[in-house]
């Protein structure tokens, strides 16, 4: 074959275009970038294995990813990750994390934390912590702490303290301490007040005593006696004291009969553990009705 070469000495002339067909059976050339990487995007297909790929846009719809090793997922919607390790999660919305190790959560809301070991929570709203140890609580608003060990509470209000062992309370308002030992009390701003009322007591010919009051813990106390009548019959009253609650000594007696509509106040002159008031009709057979009030103030 004169003037025709049997072989092509230039390989560049042997290049071939690759075509594919779209859904309408139209031939389409396969495009690449300047590095020769295929630019065509697989639409509605399946990738069974990927190695060293970066997916920068679009949506990857998968039922399950069996294994992701040393990769990065920038956005996940509606996925369930059942195993492996997530090195960082930027944002989690309306999901559940069953186990976290060495993570720092800087924003968002945790609806429930089952177990926190050696971590820090900066803000908690409406949570119930049932076990474990809180090393520090900066602010607790309208909550309940069932047990505290070695803590210092510098502000706020404690509504109830069941047991305090070897601690210091600097200020108490309106508290009742029923047991234990107070090593030091600097100041008591308000003394306690005790009142007992007995109304509509009908007098008899002999003295009728009221229930005894334990006055050993009181500093000042007295009995208020009012003769309400009806009629014009007077009443007598006296204060009785006792050390054992069985044997009584007459301490103070009303000087004159208490007339109907009148009041007498009897103040004990001597001190014993128990004090009571007794009342009777001034004249035998002439009963009346009296009201008796006991008022006492703590030391």
Buried (B, 14 or more C-beta within 10 A) or exposed (E): EEEEEEEEEEEEEEEEEEEEEEEEEEEEEEEEEEEEEEEEEEEEEEEEEEEEEEEEEEEEEEEEBEEEEEEEEEEBEEEEBEEEEEEEBEEEEEEEEEEBEEEEBEEEEBEEBEEBEEBEEEEBEEEEBEEEEBEEBEEEEEEEEEEBEEEEBEEEEEEEBEEEEEEEEEEBEEEEEEEEEEEEEEEEEEEEEBEBEBEEBEBEEEBEEBEBBEBEEBEEBBBBBBBBEEEEBBBBBBBBBBEEEEEBEEBBEBEEBBBBEBEBEBEBEEEBBBBBBBBBBBBEEBBBBBBBBBBBEBE
